[in-house]
């Protein structure tokens, strides 16, 4: 007999590990080139802005998760605070945006291991391996997240240590250097860098699987964000000093450039990068599955998905279906387009989170309303400054989601 009940097996450090692993793998090894191409040597300012947005969003998520410790994250919060439609659009944005992100990261993982002709088959194999790990149970996911986080930090440390030992690879730079810069460049850079911060929401989507959720979830979300911010600040400053904004803007894997002449360090970096991306993928797959489960429970997606396995307590039907969908996307996906679309969808998701938190009563409030107002406004601004293809693609998929709900609701009448 299957049910829709999840198992509360995660402690505070388990939740922090999942959040950190989800964030670090999502961006620290790949995001710096595109972000520098937009912001130039003003990359640190873009990072600060992205961190401010992430902090506002994280505080809203933490405040909401303490009141609503259920699977589904902002999908649940939006339904409870704003109504069915805002909640549905948040859930739709999360599932679709993060599914695209999973596909992009599967390809990025494969890129560290094999030459380009093998990227798609290896990416699919990696993705299915992680889907099956998720199906085994959430405690295994938490254990692997800790292992992957440690390996990722080892890879980053090795690359930066070798880089500083060898010295800068370019002349010093000024604040006006870089391919774009300016206010618009900083905003677009922040939007791209936000992709690297989005993993903390995985903790909120697993609200039915942590012990003492009202205490654990807020602590874990904010702690994971703080740890990731420190890592990103160190990496960003180091890359600007060692490589310079001009060269950095054209690199898809800048940390690799620091260890080109050091085989052992390169191996450590490759293992660390692969582990980081794998950890992020585990968190993504788990978060998508929990939101999908919550939407199926409410009838916004087919109720056939609203069950968990009787032994592992995992939404196995969701996870296996997600694997099939991802296989198709990996076969046809454009890496840059998937990342841009994911950023747009996730910013809309957090827009709903901030507005939902703004409506909470004083008794449930942990943070000032001004933070939620700032977070909502910045989500809109960063989404609007993303590349036009990402914005148009996001709006089209949003419209598809609206049409799906209208037709499905009409069919049930």
Order of alpha helices (4+ residues) and beta strands (2+ residues): alpha-alpha-alpha-alpha-alpha-alpha-alpha-alpha-alpha-alpha-alpha-alpha-alpha-alpha-alpha-alpha-alpha
